[in-house]
């Protein structure tokens, strides 16, 4: 029983576990990748959603850029800021 009491005391008095990062820290990303259309041009986009940090980036493949082509960024959104700024709903 004394051993169990020591373990309980160590757990209770130990450092707190944090499930959420502080605002100046980034969480390790948890990504979802989806392909879709874009409203301009004749190419499709790849949408990469980071669900842990609530951010999204859109990129497209440009085959005419250089010999091998390259990925080009289209846009970035901070979904957390978008959700906090929504009013009237």
PDB file of N, CA, C and O in Angstrom:
ATOM      1  N   UNK A   1       0.823  -1.194   0.000  1.00  0.00           N
ATOM      2  CA  UNK A   1       0.000   0.000   0.000  1.00  0.00           C
ATOM      3  C   UNK A   1       0.867   1.257   0.000  1.00  0.00           C
ATOM      4  O   UNK A   1       0.517   2.256  -0.629  1.00  0.00           O
ATOM      5  N   UNK A   2       1.986   1.207   0.699  1.00  0.00           N
ATOM      6  CA  UNK A   2       2.858   2.377   0.747  1.00  0.00           C
ATOM      7  C   UNK A   2       3.429   2.674  -0.634  1.00  0.00           C
ATOM      8  O   UNK A   2       3.588   3.838  -1.002  1.00  0.00           O
ATOM      9  N   UNK A   3       3.737   1.635  -1.397  1.00  0.00           N
ATOM     10  CA  UNK A   3       4.249   1.826  -2.760  1.00  0.00           C
ATOM     11  C   UNK A   3       3.208   2.475  -3.660  1.00  0.00           C
ATOM     12  O   UNK A   3       3.516   3.363  -4.455  1.00  0.00           O
ATOM     13  N   UNK A   4       1.971   2.013  -3.521  1.00  0.00           N
ATOM     14  CA  UNK A   4       0.893   2.617  -4.312  1.00  0.00           C
ATOM     15  C   UNK A   4       0.669   4.071  -3.926  1.00  0.00           C
ATOM     16  O   UNK A   4       0.386   4.911  -4.781  1.00  0.00           O
ATOM     17  N   UNK A   5       0.794   4.365  -2.646  1.00  0.00           N
ATOM     18  CA  UNK A   5       0.633   5.744  -2.180  1.00  0.00           C
ATOM     19  C   UNK A   5       1.747   6.628  -2.737  1.00  0.00           C
ATOM     20  O   UNK A   5       1.493   7.779  -3.093  1.00  0.00           O
ATOM     21  N   UNK A   6       2.968   6.115  -2.818  1.00  0.00           N
ATOM     22  CA  UNK A   6       4.070   6.875  -3.409  1.00  0.00           C
ATOM     23  C   UNK A   6       3.844   7.140  -4.903  1.00  0.00           C
ATOM     24  O   UNK A   6       4.095   8.244  -5.386  1.00  0.00           O
ATOM     25  N   UNK A   7       3.374   6.136  -5.619  1.00  0.00           N
ATOM     26  CA  UNK A   7       3.085   6.313  -7.046  1.00  0.00           C
ATOM     27  C   UNK A   7       1.971   7.326  -7.248  1.00  0.00           C
ATOM     28  O   UNK A   7       2.055   8.168  -8.141  1.00  0.00           O
ATOM     29  N   UNK A   8       0.930   7.255  -6.429  1.00  0.00           N
ATOM     30  CA  UNK A   8      -0.176   8.198  -6.521  1.00  0.00           C
ATOM     31  C   UNK A   8       0.309   9.617  -6.224  1.00  0.00           C
ATOM     32  O   UNK A   8      -0.100  10.563  -6.896  1.00  0.00           O
ATOM     33  N   UNK A   9       1.158   9.768  -5.245  1.00  0.00           N
ATOM     34  CA  UNK A   9       1.707  11.087  -4.922  1.00  0.00           C
ATOM     35  C   UNK A   9       2.571  11.631  -6.041  1.00  0.00           C
ATOM     36  O   UNK A   9       2.516  12.823  -6.342  1.00  0.00           O
ATOM     37  N   UNK A  10       3.372  10.770  -6.665  1.00  0.00           N
ATOM     38  CA  UNK A  10       4.223  11.210  -7.777  1.00  0.00           C
ATOM     39  C   UNK A  10       3.388  11.652  -8.970  1.00  0.00           C
ATOM     40  O   UNK A  10       3.719  12.637  -9.630  1.00  0.00           O
ATOM     41  N   UNK A  11       2.315  10.936  -9.248  1.00  0.00           N
ATOM     42  CA  UNK A  11       1.444  11.303 -10.371  1.00  0.00           C
ATOM     43  C   UNK A  11       0.688  12.585 -10.053  1.00  0.00           C
ATOM     44  O   UNK A  11       0.565  13.457 -10.913  1.00  0.00           O
ATOM     45  N   UNK A  12       0.188  12.708  -8.849  1.00  0.00           N
ATOM     46  CA  UNK A  12      -0.601  13.888  -8.481  1.00  0.00           C
ATOM     47  C   UNK A  12       0.260  15.147  -8.401  1.00  0.00           C
ATOM     48  O   UNK A  12      -0.211  16.232  -8.740  1.00  0.00           O
ATOM     49  N   UNK A  13       1.499  15.024  -7.965  1.00  0.00           N
ATOM     50  CA  UNK A  13       2.361  16.191  -7.810  1.00  0.00           C
ATOM     51  C   UNK A  13       3.279  16.433  -8.996  1.00  0.00           C
ATOM     52  O   UNK A  13       4.029  17.410  -9.005  1.00  0.00           O
ATOM     53  N   UNK A  14       3.235  15.571  -9.986  1.00  0.00           N
ATOM     54  CA  UNK A  14       4.087  15.710 -11.166  1.00  0.00           C
ATOM     55  C   UNK A  14       3.598  16.836 -12.068  1.00  0.00           C
ATOM     56  O   UNK A  14       2.574  17.461 -11.793  1.00  0.00           O
ATOM     57  N   UNK A  15       4.333  17.089 -13.143  1.00  0.00           N
ATOM     58  CA  UNK A  15       3.948  18.159 -14.057  1.00  0.00           C
ATOM     59  C   UNK A  15       2.632  17.845 -14.754  1.00  0.00           C
ATOM     60  O   UNK A  15       2.289  16.686 -14.986  1.00  0.00           O
ATOM     61  N   UNK A  16       1.895  18.920 -15.085  1.00  0.00           N
ATOM     62  CA  UNK A  16       0.615  18.753 -15.763  1.00  0.00           C
ATOM     63  C   UNK A  16       0.832  18.316 -17.202  1.00  0.00           C
ATOM     64  O   UNK A  16       1.787  18.740 -17.852  1.00  0.00           O
ATOM     65  N   UNK A  17      -0.049  17.476 -17.689  1.00  0.00           N
ATOM     66  CA  UNK A  17      -0.047  17.094 -19.096  1.00  0.00           C
ATOM     67  C   UNK A  17      -0.876  18.110 -19.863  1.00  0.00           C
ATOM     68  O   UNK A  17      -1.931  18.544 -19.400  1.00  0.00           O
ATOM     69  N   UNK A  18      -0.389  18.486 -21.040  1.00  0.00           N
ATOM     70  CA  UNK A  18      -1.116  19.473 -21.835  1.00  0.00           C
ATOM     71  C   UNK A  18      -1.653  18.805 -23.087  1.00  0.00           C
ATOM     72  O   UNK A  18      -0.890  18.241 -23.872  1.00  0.00           O
ATOM     73  N   UNK A  19      -2.957  18.866 -23.275  1.00  0.00           N
ATOM     74  CA  UNK A  19      -3.562  18.335 -24.484  1.00  0.00           C
ATOM     75  C   UNK A  19      -3.630  19.398 -25.565  1.00  0.00           C
ATOM     76  O   UNK A  19      -3.712  19.069 -26.749  1.00  0.00           O
ATOM     77  N   UNK A  20      -3.598  20.653 -25.187  1.00  0.00           N
ATOM     78  CA  UNK A  20      -3.665  21.762 -26.140  1.00  0.00           C
ATOM     79  C   UNK A  20      -2.364  22.551 -26.076  1.00  0.00           C
ATOM     80  O   UNK A  20      -1.787  22.728 -25.004  1.00  0.00           O
ATOM     81  N   UNK A  21      -1.916  23.015 -27.216  1.00  0.00           N
ATOM     82  CA  UNK A  21      -0.720  23.852 -27.255  1.00  0.00           C
ATOM     83  C   UNK A  21      -1.095  25.279 -26.875  1.00  0.00           C
ATOM     84  O   UNK A  21      -2.237  25.701 -27.058  1.00  0.00           O
ATOM     85  N   UNK A  22      -0.142  26.001 -26.356  1.00  0.00           N
ATOM     86  CA  UNK A  22      -0.382  27.414 -26.095  1.00  0.00           C
ATOM     87  C   UNK A  22      -0.449  28.144 -27.432  1.00  0.00           C
ATOM     88  O   UNK A  22      -0.002  27.595 -28.439  1.00  0.00           O
ATOM     89  N   UNK A  23      -0.988  29.354 -27.479  1.00  0.00           N
ATOM     90  CA  UNK A  23      -1.168  30.037 -28.762  1.00  0.00           C
ATOM     91  C   UNK A  23       0.113  30.237 -29.565  1.00  0.00           C
ATOM     92  O   UNK A  23       0.048  30.337 -30.790  1.00  0.00           O
ATOM     93  N   UNK A  24       1.265  30.299 -28.923  1.00  0.00           N
ATOM     94  CA  UNK A  24       2.503  30.507 -29.665  1.00  0.00           C
ATOM     95  C   UNK A  24       3.182  29.197 -30.081  1.00  0.00           C
ATOM     96  O   UNK A  24       4.254  29.233 -30.684  1.00  0.00           O
ATOM     97  N   UNK A  25       2.589  28.062 -29.776  1.00  0.00           N
ATOM     98  CA  UNK A  25       3.137  26.762 -30.159  1.00  0.00           C
ATOM     99  C   UNK A  25       2.298  26.150 -31.271  1.00  0.00           C
ATOM    100  O   UNK A  25       1.088  26.366 -31.334  1.00  0.00           O
ATOM    101  N   UNK A  26       2.943  25.385 -32.150  1.00  0.00           N
ATOM    102  CA  UNK A  26       2.210  24.643 -33.176  1.00  0.00           C
ATOM    103  C   UNK A  26       2.121  23.190 -32.757  1.00  0.00           C
ATOM    104  O   UNK A  26       3.086  22.615 -32.252  1.00  0.00           O
ATOM    105  N   UNK A  27       0.962  22.605 -32.971  1.00  0.00           N
ATOM    106  CA  UNK A  27       0.783  21.188 -32.740  1.00  0.00           C
ATOM    107  C   UNK A  27       1.373  20.413 -33.914  1.00  0.00           C
ATOM    108  O   UNK A  27       1.546  20.959 -35.004  1.00  0.00           O
ATOM    109  N   UNK A  28       1.675  19.160 -33.688  1.00  0.00           N
ATOM    110  CA  UNK A  28       2.119  18.308 -34.783  1.00  0.00           C
ATOM    111  C   UNK A  28       0.937  18.147 -35.733  1.00  0.00           C
ATOM    112  O   UNK A  28      -0.176  17.857 -35.294  1.00  0.00           O
ATOM    113  N   UNK A  29       1.169  18.330 -37.020  1.00  0.00           N
ATOM    114  CA  UNK A  29       0.093  18.338 -38.010  1.00  0.00           C
ATOM    115  C   UNK A  29      -0.593  16.995 -38.178  1.00  0.00           C
ATOM    116  O   UNK A  29       0.022  15.938 -38.045  1.00  0.00           O
ATOM    117  N   UNK A  30      -1.868  17.064 -38.470  1.00  0.00           N
ATOM    118  CA  UNK A  30      -2.677  15.908 -38.826  1.00  0.00           C
ATOM    119  C   UNK A  30      -3.347  16.292 -40.140  1.00  0.00           C
ATOM    120  O   UNK A  30      -4.247  17.131 -40.144  1.00  0.00           O
ATOM    121  N   UNK A  31      -2.931  15.700 -41.252  1.00  0.00           N
ATOM    122  CA  UNK A  31      -3.261  16.215 -42.570  1.00  0.00           C
ATOM    123  C   UNK A  31      -4.317  15.398 -43.286  1.00  0.00           C
ATOM    124  O   UNK A  31      -4.399  14.178 -43.148  1.00  0.00           O
ATOM    125  N   UNK A  32      -5.131  16.123 -44.065  1.00  0.00           N
ATOM    126  CA  UNK A  32      -6.085  15.535 -44.996  1.00  0.00           C
ATOM    127  C   UNK A  32      -5.799  16.185 -46.343  1.00  0.00           C
ATOM    128  O   UNK A  32      -5.695  17.408 -46.434  1.00  0.00           O
ATOM    129  N   UNK A  33      -5.671  15.368 -47.395  1.00  0.00           N
ATOM    130  CA  UNK A  33      -5.371  15.883 -48.728  1.00  0.00           C
ATOM    131  C   UNK A  33      -6.521  15.514 -49.648  1.00  0.00           C
ATOM    132  O   UNK A  33      -6.938  14.357 -49.714  1.00  0.00           O
ATOM    133  N   UNK A  34      -7.038  16.535 -50.372  1.00  0.00           N
ATOM    134  CA  UNK A  34      -8.170  16.337 -51.268  1.00  0.00           C
ATOM    135  C   UNK A  34      -7.879  17.059 -52.579  1.00  0.00           C
ATOM    136  O   UNK A  34      -7.354  18.172 -52.572  1.00  0.00           O
ATOM    137  N   UNK A  35      -8.212  16.439 -53.687  1.00  0.00           N
ATOM    138  CA  UNK A  35      -8.087  17.083 -54.985  1.00  0.00           C
ATOM    139  C   UNK A  35      -9.415  17.704 -55.380  1.00  0.00           C
ATOM    140  O   UNK A  35     -10.476  17.208 -55.001  1.00  0.00           O
ATOM    141  N   UNK A  36      -9.356  18.793 -56.143  1.00  0.00           N
ATOM    142  CA  UNK A  36     -10.583  19.431 -56.574  1.00  0.00           C
ATOM    143  C   UNK A  36     -10.342  20.475 -57.640  1.00  0.00           C
ATOM    144  O   UNK A  36      -9.203  20.762 -58.006  1.00  0.00           O
ATOM    145  N   UNK A  37     -11.433  21.041 -58.133  1.00  0.00           N
ATOM    146  CA  UNK A  37     -11.378  22.066 -59.164  1.00  0.00           C
ATOM    147  C   UNK A  37     -11.047  23.416 -58.561  1.00  0.00           C
ATOM    148  O   UNK A  37     -11.272  23.657 -57.376  1.00  0.00           O
ATOM    149  N   UNK A  38     -10.507  24.295 -59.398  1.00  0.00           N
ATOM    150  CA  UNK A  38     -10.304  25.688 -59.016  1.00  0.00           C
ATOM    151  C   UNK A  38     -11.106  26.549 -59.985  1.00  0.00           C
ATOM    152  O   UNK A  38     -11.290  26.169 -61.142  1.00  0.00           O
ATOM    153  N   UNK A  39     -11.582  27.699 -59.528  1.00  0.00           N
ATOM    154  CA  UNK A  39     -12.469  28.499 -60.373  1.00  0.00           C
ATOM    155  C   UNK A  39     -11.758  29.229 -61.514  1.00  0.00           C
ATOM    156  O   UNK A  39     -12.429  29.852 -62.337  1.00  0.00           O
ATOM    157  N   UNK A  40     -10.456  29.177 -61.593  1.00  0.00           N
ATOM    158  CA  UNK A  40      -9.732  29.861 -62.663  1.00  0.00           C
ATOM    159  C   UNK A  40      -8.738  28.905 -63.287  1.00  0.00           C
ATOM    160  O   UNK A  40      -8.282  27.969 -62.631  1.00  0.00           O
ATOM    161  N   UNK A  41      -8.400  29.124 -64.530  1.00  0.00           N
ATOM    162  CA  UNK A  41      -7.435  28.271 -65.202  1.00  0.00           C
ATOM    163  C   UNK A  41      -8.040  26.945 -65.615  1.00  0.00           C
ATOM    164  O   UNK A  41      -9.229  26.700 -65.411  1.00  0.00           O
ATOM    165  N   UNK A  42      -7.225  26.103 -66.188  1.00  0.00           N
ATOM    166  CA  UNK A  42      -7.700  24.791 -66.633  1.00  0.00           C
ATOM    167  C   UNK A  42      -7.070  23.660 -65.838  1.00  0.00           C
ATOM    168  O   UNK A  42      -7.074  22.516 -66.291  1.00  0.00           O
ATOM    169  N   UNK A  43      -6.535  23.951 -64.673  1.00  0.00           N
ATOM    170  CA  UNK A  43      -5.881  22.939 -63.841  1.00  0.00           C
ATOM    171  C   UNK A  43      -6.749  22.612 -62.626  1.00  0.00           C
ATOM    172  O   UNK A  43      -7.701  23.325 -62.311  1.00  0.00           O
ATOM    173  N   UNK A  44      -6.406  21.548 -61.974  1.00  0.00           N
ATOM    174  CA  UNK A  44      -7.034  21.183 -60.710  1.00  0.00           C
ATOM    175  C   UNK A  44      -6.104  21.562 -59.572  1.00  0.00           C
ATOM    176  O   UNK A  44      -4.927  21.851 -59.787  1.00  0.00           O
ATOM    177  N   UNK A  45      -6.643  21.559 -58.361  1.00  0.00           N
ATOM    178  CA  UNK A  45      -5.860  21.933 -57.190  1.00  0.00           C
ATOM    179  C   UNK A  45      -5.779  20.769 -56.219  1.00  0.00           C
ATOM    180  O   UNK A  45      -6.598  19.850 -56.249  1.00  0.00           O
ATOM    181  N   UNK A  46      -4.786  20.828 -55.372  1.00  0.00           N
ATOM    182  CA  UNK A  46      -4.656  19.910 -54.248  1.00  0.00           C
ATOM    183  C   UNK A  46      -4.855  20.756 -52.997  1.00  0.00           C
ATOM    184  O   UNK A  46      -4.120  21.717 -52.771  1.00  0.00           O
ATOM    185  N   UNK A  47      -5.831  20.407 -52.198  1.00  0.00           N
ATOM    186  CA  UNK A  47      -6.116  21.112 -50.951  1.00  0.00           C
ATOM    187  C   UNK A  47      -5.546  20.294 -49.804  1.00  0.00           C
ATOM    188  O   UNK A  47      -5.893  19.124 -49.645  1.00  0.00           O
ATOM    189  N   UNK A  48      -4.679  20.896 -49.005  1.00  0.00           N
ATOM    190  CA  UNK A  48      -4.059  20.213 -47.869  1.00  0.00           C
ATOM    191  C   UNK A  48      -4.583  20.879 -46.606  1.00  0.00           C
ATOM    192  O   UNK A  48      -4.327  22.058 -46.359  1.00  0.00           O
ATOM    193  N   UNK A  49      -5.313  20.118 -45.816  1.00  0.00           N
ATOM    194  CA  UNK A  49      -5.922  20.622 -44.585  1.00  0.00           C
ATOM    195  C   UNK A  49      -5.178  20.053 -43.389  1.00  0.00           C
ATOM    196  O   UNK A  49      -5.066  18.836 -43.240  1.00  0.00           O
ATOM    197  N   UNK A  50      -4.675  20.930 -42.542  1.00  0.00           N
ATOM    198  CA  UNK A  50      -4.032  20.542 -41.289  1.00  0.00           C
ATOM    199  C   UNK A  50      -5.087  20.681 -40.197  1.00  0.00           C
ATOM    200  O   UNK A  50      -5.358  21.787 -39.728  1.00  0.00           O
ATOM    201  N   UNK A  51      -5.677  19.565 -39.794  1.00  0.00           N
ATOM    202  CA  UNK A  51      -6.784  19.617 -38.836  1.00  0.00           C
ATOM    203  C   UNK A  51      -6.315  19.968 -37.430  1.00  0.00           C
ATOM    204  O   UNK A  51      -7.085  20.536 -36.655  1.00  0.00           O
ATOM    205  N   UNK A  52      -5.079  19.647 -37.081  1.00  0.00           N
ATOM    206  CA  UNK A  52      -4.584  19.950 -35.736  1.00  0.00           C
ATOM    207  C   UNK A  52      -4.387  21.452 -35.545  1.00  0.00           C
ATOM    208  O   UNK A  52      -4.712  21.988 -34.485  1.00  0.00           O
ATOM    209  N   UNK A  53      -3.859  22.134 -36.560  1.00  0.00           N
ATOM    210  CA  UNK A  53      -3.593  23.566 -36.462  1.00  0.00           C
ATOM    211  C   UNK A  53      -4.652  24.412 -37.153  1.00  0.00           C
ATOM    212  O   UNK A  53      -4.567  25.640 -37.145  1.00  0.00           O
ATOM    213  N   UNK A  54      -5.654  23.762 -37.754  1.00  0.00           N
ATOM    214  CA  UNK A  54      -6.772  24.412 -38.425  1.00  0.00           C
ATOM    215  C   UNK A  54      -6.298  25.389 -39.490  1.00  0.00           C
ATOM    216  O   UNK A  54      -6.648  26.569 -39.477  1.00  0.00           O
ATOM    217  N   UNK A  55      -5.496  24.873 -40.411  1.00  0.00           N
ATOM    218  CA  UNK A  55      -4.981  25.656 -41.521  1.00  0.00           C
ATOM    219  C   UNK A  55      -5.177  24.877 -42.814  1.00  0.00           C
ATOM    220  O   UNK A  55      -5.204  23.646 -42.811  1.00  0.00           O
ATOM    221  N   UNK A  56      -5.314  25.611 -43.929  1.00  0.00           N
ATOM    222  CA  UNK A  56      -5.478  24.963 -45.219  1.00  0.00           C
ATOM    223  C   UNK A  56      -4.633  25.699 -46.251  1.00  0.00           C
ATOM    224  O   UNK A  56      -4.540  26.927 -46.238  1.00  0.00           O
ATOM    225  N   UNK A  57      -4.019  24.928 -47.144  1.00  0.00           N
ATOM    226  CA  UNK A  57      -3.251  25.495 -48.243  1.00  0.00           C
ATOM    227  C   UNK A  57      -3.716  24.804 -49.527  1.00  0.00           C
ATOM    228  O   UNK A  57      -4.020  23.611 -49.531  1.00  0.00           O
ATOM    229  N   UNK A  58      -3.764  25.575 -50.615  1.00  0.00           N
ATOM    230  CA  UNK A  58      -4.119  25.021 -51.921  1.00  0.00           C
ATOM    231  C   UNK A  58      -2.911  25.173 -52.835  1.00  0.00           C
ATOM    232  O   UNK A  58      -2.286  26.232 -52.886  1.00  0.00           O
ATOM    233  N   UNK A  59      -2.592  24.104 -53.557  1.00  0.00           N
ATOM    234  CA  UNK A  59      -1.472  24.128 -54.492  1.00  0.00           C
ATOM    235  C   UNK A  59      -1.922  23.507 -55.809  1.00  0.00           C
ATOM    236  O   UNK A  59      -2.907  22.770 -55.852  1.00  0.00           O
ATOM    237  N   UNK A  60      -1.190  23.812 -56.886  1.00  0.00           N
ATOM    238  CA  UNK A  60      -1.478  23.196 -58.179  1.00  0.00           C
ATOM    239  C   UNK A  60      -0.173  22.811 -58.856  1.00  0.00           C
ATOM    240  O   UNK A  60       0.892  23.342 -58.543  1.00  0.00           O
ATOM    241  N   UNK A  61      -0.281  21.881 -59.786  1.00  0.00           N
ATOM    242  CA  UNK A  61       0.872  21.445 -60.555  1.00  0.00           C
ATOM    243  C   UNK A  61       0.955  22.284 -61.820  1.00  0.00           C
ATOM    244  O   UNK A  61      -0.027  22.403 -62.553  1.00  0.00           O
ATOM    245  N   UNK A  62       2.127  22.872 -62.080  1.00  0.00           N
ATOM    246  CA  UNK A  62       2.361  23.644 -63.288  1.00  0.00           C
ATOM    247  C   UNK A  62       3.380  22.893 -64.135  1.00  0.00           C
ATOM    248  O   UNK A  62       4.579  22.963 -63.862  1.00  0.00           O
ATOM    249  N   UNK A  63       2.916  22.166 -65.170  1.00  0.00           N
ATOM    250  CA  UNK A  63       3.853  21.382 -65.975  1.00  0.00           C
ATOM    251  C   UNK A  63       4.750  22.241 -66.849  1.00  0.00           C
ATOM    252  O   UNK A  63       5.785  21.760 -67.310  1.00  0.00           O
ATOM    253  N   UNK A  64       4.390  23.496 -67.092  1.00  0.00           N
ATOM    254  CA  UNK A  64       5.179  24.353 -67.957  1.00  0.00           C
ATOM    255  C   UNK A  64       6.291  25.097 -67.251  1.00  0.00           C
ATOM    256  O   UNK A  64       7.018  25.853 -67.896  1.00  0.00           O
ATOM    257  N   UNK A  65       6.448  24.916 -65.966  1.00  0.00           N
ATOM    258  CA  UNK A  65       7.471  25.640 -65.194  1.00  0.00           C
ATOM    259  C   UNK A  65       8.744  24.817 -65.126  1.00  0.00           C
ATOM    260  O   UNK A  65       8.883  23.948 -64.265  1.00  0.00           O
ATOM    261  N   UNK A  66       9.653  25.082 -66.013  1.00  0.00           N
ATOM    262  CA  UNK A  66      10.915  24.345 -65.994  1.00  0.00           C
ATOM    263  C   UNK A  66      10.791  23.018 -66.721  1.00  0.00           C
ATOM    264  O   UNK A  66       9.748  22.693 -67.287  1.00  0.00           O
ATOM    265  N   UNK A  67      11.864  22.269 -66.692  1.00  0.00           N
ATOM    266  CA  UNK A  67      11.901  21.002 -67.419  1.00  0.00           C
ATOM    267  C   UNK A  67      10.976  19.956 -66.808  1.00  0.00           C
ATOM    268  O   UNK A  67      10.343  19.186 -67.531  1.00  0.00           O
ATOM    269  N   UNK A  68      10.895  19.926 -65.490  1.00  0.00           N
ATOM    270  CA  UNK A  68      10.103  18.886 -64.835  1.00  0.00           C
ATOM    271  C   UNK A  68       8.788  19.400 -64.277  1.00  0.00           C
ATOM    272  O   UNK A  68       7.998  18.608 -63.765  1.00  0.00           O
ATOM    273  N   UNK A  69       8.524  20.703 -64.357  1.00  0.00           N
ATOM    274  CA  UNK A  69       7.320  21.255 -63.752  1.00  0.00           C
ATOM    275  C   UNK A  69       7.531  21.460 -62.261  1.00  0.00           C
ATOM    276  O   UNK A  69       8.561  21.083 -61.704  1.00  0.00           O
ATOM    277  N   UNK A  70       6.534  22.066 -61.627  1.00  0.00           N
ATOM    278  CA  UNK A  70       6.651  22.282 -60.181  1.00  0.00           C
ATOM    279  C   UNK A  70       5.284  22.532 -59.556  1.00  0.00           C
ATOM    280  O   UNK A  70       4.316  22.850 -60.247  1.00  0.00           O
ATOM    281  N   UNK A  71       5.225  22.384 -58.246  1.00  0.00           N
ATOM    282  CA  UNK A  71       4.027  22.712 -57.487  1.00  0.00           C
ATOM    283  C   UNK A  71       4.045  24.201 -57.170  1.00  0.00           C
ATOM    284  O   UNK A  71       5.064  24.739 -56.738  1.00  0.00           O
ATOM    285  N   UNK A  72       2.910  24.864 -57.387  1.00  0.00           N
ATOM    286  CA  UNK A  72       2.802  26.295 -57.115  1.00  0.00           C
ATOM    287  C   UNK A  72       1.725  26.530 -56.070  1.00  0.00           C
ATOM    288  O   UNK A  72       0.637  25.964 -56.170  1.00  0.00           O
ATOM    289  N   UNK A  73       2.005  27.349 -55.075  1.00  0.00           N
ATOM    290  CA  UNK A  73       0.968  27.666 -54.087  1.00  0.00           C
ATOM    291  C   UNK A  73      -0.098  28.574 -54.696  1.00  0.00           C
ATOM    292  O   UNK A  73       0.213  29.492 -55.456  1.00  0.00           O
ATOM    293  N   UNK A  74      -1.343  28.310 -54.357  1.00  0.00           N
ATOM    294  CA  UNK A  74      -2.462  29.137 -54.817  1.00  0.00           C
ATOM    295  C   UNK A  74      -2.943  30.030 -53.686  1.00  0.00           C
ATOM    296  O   UNK A  74      -3.159  31.227 -53.877  1.00  0.00           O
ATOM    297  N   UNK A  75      -3.112  29.437 -52.493  1.00  0.00           N
ATOM    298  CA  UNK A  75      -3.615  30.226 -51.386  1.00  0.00           C
ATOM    299  C   UNK A  75      -3.476  29.515 -50.057  1.00  0.00           C
ATOM    300  O   UNK A  75      -3.211  28.314 -49.989  1.00  0.00           O
ATOM    301  N   UNK A  76      -3.663  30.294 -49.000  1.00  0.00           N
ATOM    302  CA  UNK A  76      -3.558  29.814 -47.619  1.00  0.00           C
ATOM    303  C   UNK A  76      -4.720  30.400 -46.826  1.00  0.00           C
ATOM    304  O   UNK A  76      -5.091  31.554 -47.037  1.00  0.00           O
ATOM    305  N   UNK A  77      -5.295  29.623 -45.921  1.00  0.00           N
ATOM    306  CA  UNK A  77      -6.352  30.115 -45.030  1.00  0.00           C
ATOM    307  C   UNK A  77      -6.088  29.630 -43.612  1.00  0.00           C
ATOM    308  O   UNK A  77      -5.734  28.472 -43.389  1.00  0.00           O
ATOM    309  N   UNK A  78      -6.266  30.529 -42.667  1.00  0.00           N
ATOM    310  CA  UNK A  78      -6.235  30.180 -41.253  1.00  0.00           C
ATOM    311  C   UNK A  78      -7.685  29.949 -40.843  1.00  0.00           C
ATOM    312  O   UNK A  78      -8.419  30.905 -40.593  1.00  0.00           O
ATOM    313  N   UNK A  79      -8.099  28.699 -40.773  1.00  0.00           N
ATOM    314  CA  UNK A  79      -9.501  28.374 -40.530  1.00  0.00           C
ATOM    315  C   UNK A  79      -9.951  28.766 -39.130  1.00  0.00           C
ATOM    316  O   UNK A  79     -11.121  29.089 -38.928  1.00  0.00           O
ATOM    317  N   UNK A  80      -9.043  28.742 -38.164  1.00  0.00           N
ATOM    318  CA  UNK A  80      -9.396  29.151 -36.804  1.00  0.00           C
ATOM    319  C   UNK A  80      -9.764  30.640 -36.788  1.00  0.00           C
ATOM    320  O   UNK A  80     -10.760  31.026 -36.177  1.00  0.00           O
ATOM    321  N   UNK A  81      -8.970  31.464 -37.452  1.00  0.00           N
ATOM    322  CA  UNK A  81      -9.257  32.903 -37.513  1.00  0.00           C
ATOM    323  C   UNK A  81     -10.551  33.155 -38.285  1.00  0.00           C
ATOM    324  O   UNK A  81     -11.327  34.038 -37.921  1.00  0.00           O
ATOM    325  N   UNK A  82     -10.785  32.388 -39.343  1.00  0.00           N
ATOM    326  CA  UNK A  82     -12.030  32.536 -40.093  1.00  0.00           C
ATOM    327  C   UNK A  82     -13.240  32.194 -39.227  1.00  0.00           C
ATOM    328  O   UNK A  82     -14.250  32.896 -39.266  1.00  0.00           O
ATOM    329  N   UNK A  83     -13.141  31.124 -38.448  1.00  0.00           N
ATOM    330  CA  UNK A  83     -14.260  30.716 -37.593  1.00  0.00           C
ATOM    331  C   UNK A  83     -14.517  31.735 -36.485  1.00  0.00           C
ATOM    332  O   UNK A  83     -15.667  31.987 -36.125  1.00  0.00           O
ATOM    333  N   UNK A  84     -13.449  32.320 -35.945  1.00  0.00           N
ATOM    334  CA  UNK A  84     -13.613  33.302 -34.871  1.00  0.00           C
ATOM    335  C   UNK A  84     -14.170  34.630 -35.388  1.00  0.00           C
ATOM    336  O   UNK A  84     -14.808  35.367 -34.636  1.00  0.00           O
ATOM    337  N   UNK A  85     -13.935  34.939 -36.663  1.00  0.00           N
ATOM    338  CA  UNK A  85     -14.385  36.224 -37.195  1.00  0.00           C
ATOM    339  C   UNK A  85     -15.792  36.164 -37.749  1.00  0.00           C
ATOM    340  O   UNK A  85     -16.352  37.208 -38.081  1.00  0.00           O
ATOM    341  N   UNK A  86     -16.385  34.991 -37.863  1.00  0.00           N
ATOM    342  CA  UNK A  86     -17.748  34.862 -38.400  1.00  0.00           C
ATOM    343  C   UNK A  86     -18.742  35.415 -37.398  1.00  0.00           C
ATOM    344  O   UNK A  86     -18.733  35.048 -36.223  1.00  0.00           O
ATOM    345  N   UNK A  87     -19.582  36.285 -37.869  1.00  0.00           N
ATOM    346  CA  UNK A  87     -20.639  36.849 -37.020  1.00  0.00           C
ATOM    347  C   UNK A  87     -21.964  36.693 -37.705  1.00  0.00           C
ATOM    348  O   UNK A  87     -22.018  36.494 -38.919  1.00  0.00           O
ATOM    349  N   UNK A  88     -23.043  36.781 -36.948  1.00  0.00           N
ATOM    350  CA  UNK A  88     -24.380  36.723 -37.528  1.00  0.00           C
ATOM    351  C   UNK A  88     -24.929  35.347 -37.749  1.00  0.00           C
ATOM    352  O   UNK A  88     -25.957  35.202 -38.412  1.00  0.00           O
ATOM    353  N   UNK A  89     -24.297  34.339 -37.229  1.00  0.00           N
ATOM    354  CA  UNK A  89     -24.852  32.986 -37.367  1.00  0.00           C
ATOM    355  C   UNK A  89     -25.032  32.364 -36.019  1.00  0.00           C
ATOM    356  O   UNK A  89     -25.488  31.225 -35.921  1.00  0.00           O
TER     357      UNK A  89
END
